[in-house]
Amino acid sequence: MKVLVTSANFPGQLWSKWIDQQSSKYEIVFNRIDETTHSARELAMHPRLRAKIPKMLAWEDNPGYDYYIWMDSNQSLTSPKAIEKMVDQCIGNDACFFKHSGRSSVQQEVTFVLEQMLKEDEYLLDRYKGELMAEQLSHYLQDEKWNDNLLIECTVFIYSKNIVKNREYNLMKEWFYHNCIWSVQDQISLPYLLNRFRTKYKIWDQNVWSNDYTYYS
């Protein structure tokens, strides 16, 4: 099986530390993207939205892989077997994620971000000022089929080719679309869309800050 591991950073360069991977089961390819390899399209879109393309649409530019892994640019691999372990955990599922370590629902996340922005949190204002997060949440809550009881860390995740078989309409393409029309706070849209697409996913037992695969660097 073939596995593509993608990481990107706009603007700037990647600073994560990588370890050559060893696997007798999987062919592992690294797709590291920054301003030295791809145009950041400065006149077309904000760098934070531009980075969502490799994060959510790597399968579009790189077809033919069995599994796709996303890692934020600040995440490094723990060992030469890290990717193999990650894929092993996803066998039988269409995707695997880390549960959010601080909050447990989209509503909690939106409330937290909006409250912090009112307190002039520069980190969040730089990322989400003007984004339609409250309107986005209100729209989702109108869907009676959705139970808002999950929040996911979108720092590291894996998904299989199964969820992008329909290249015109699938979870990953719709996720990117919601980032375009609502907000680039992608943690808000993912739980809703996982439910909407009835995705067979697994939540890893560990958390994104302490696990067997990656670490913050």
N, C-alpha and C positions, 0 to 999 in steps of 0.2 A: 504494500500500500504506500501511496505517496502522500506526504504531509508538507504543507506550506506554512512557514512561520513568518508572519509579517509584523513589522514595527515601523513606525513613521513619526517624524517630527517636523512641523512647519510652524514658524520659521526656526531655523537653527539646524543643528546636527545631532545625531544620536550619541548618547554618552553611556548607554548600557554596556555591561561587560558580558561577552559571550564566551561560551565554552563549546568547543567542537563536540557534536553529539555522536554517540555510538549506538547503533541499533542494527540487529540482524533481521528485524521484522519490518522496519519502515525505511523508505527513502525520504530523507529530511532535507528540505531546501529552505534557505533563509532569504527573505525578501525585505531588505533594510532600506528604507526610503527616507531621504531628507533633501534639502535644497541642492545638494551636490549631484543627486541622481534624478530628480524630477522637478519640473517647474512648479512653483508654489501658486501660480495663477493669481498673482497679487492684484491684478485689475479685475478679476472675475469674481472672487469670493474671499471671505475672511479665512485666514490660515486654520482656524479651529474647525470650520466647516470642510475645508479642503482635506484635512486629515481624516475626516470621516469616510472618505472614499476608499483608501486602503483598509481602513478598519472594518467597513461593512461590505465592501464590494470587491475584495481581493479575488473572489471566485470569478468575477466578470473579466478581469484582466489576465487571470491565470487559471484557465480551465484545466480539467484533467486530474485534479488532486482529489484524494479521498477525504482528507481532513484539512481544515484551515484553522490556524491558531493566530489569535491576535495578542500582542504584548505591547503595552504602553512603552514609550521610549525610555522610561526610568526603571524598567524591569529587566533584571538579569537572570540568567539560568543558574540553578543551584549545582548541577552536576552533569556529567556526560550522558546520563540516562534520563534527564528531566523530561525531554519531549516524549520519549518512549513511554514513560510512566503516565504522562498526561493523556496520550492517545489510548493507552490500555484502559484507563478509567472511563473513557468515552465509548468504548465498544458496547454496542447494544442500545446506545442513546444517540439522539441527533445533535445534542449539544451539551456542554458542561459549563457551569458558572460558579463563581464564588458569591455567597450571600453577602450583602452589605454588613460591615462590621459595626455600624453605628445606629442605623435605623432599619425599620422592618416594613415600611410601606412607601408607596409613591407620595401619598399625601404628607407623610412625615417629612420626606425629603423636600418637597416643594415648600412646605411651611418653614423648614429650617433655612433654606436658601433665601427665601424672600425676607425673613426676619433678619438674617445676617446682612443682607444688602441694605435694609433700612438703617442698620447700624454702621453703614459706610465701610463694610468689609471690602477692601480693595481687591483682594484675590478673586472674590465672587463677582464683584462689579465688573472687573476686567473681562470676565468670561460670559456673564449672563445678563448684563444690563440691557433692557429693552426686549428680552426674550419673553415669549408668551406662555410662561410656565403655568400661571394660574388658569388661563384659558384652556390650556392643554389638559390639565388635570380635570377641569370641569367637563370637558368634552368626553374624557374617558369614563368619568363617573356616571355618565348617562347610559352607559352600556350595562344592562342588568346581568349580562353573562360574565362580567369581570368582577372578581373579588380582590380588592386591593390589600393583599397580605404578603407581598414579597417585594424586596428591593435588592438589586444585584449590583455588585462592584463590576464595572465594565473595563477594568484595568487589564485583565487577562481572561481569555475564554477560548473555547474550541467548539467548532461545529463541523458537521459532516456534509458531504456533497448532497445528501438526501434532501436537505431543506432548501436547496437552490436548484432542484431538478427543473422546476418551472421557472425559466429564466425571465419570464415576463412579470410574474407575480409571486413573490416569495417573502419570507420573513426578513431577510437581510436587505432586500431592495426597499421594502416598506419601512424598515427602520431608518434607512437613509432619508427616505421621503419625509418621515415625521420630523427628522432633524432639520429639514429644510423649511417645512411649513409651520412648525411650532417652536422648537428650541433645540439648541445643540447640547442641552443637558440630557445626554442620551440615556441616563439611568431612569428618566421619567417614562420614556416610551417603551423600553424593552420588556418589562413585565406585562404590560398591556398587550403587546404584540405576540408574546409567547403564548398567551391565552387565546388570542384571536386566531392564531395559526395552529393551535392545538399541538404545539411542538413537544416532542418527547425529549425532555431535558433532565439533567441530573445536577443537583447542587453538591459541590464538593464538601466534605466534612470539615476541612481546614479553612482558614481565611486567607485573603490575598496578601496579607502582611506576614504570614507565617505558615509556609506550606512546603511541600516536597519538590516543587517545580521552579518557582521564581522567588526573587526577593527584590526589595526596593534598593536601588543603587544611586 
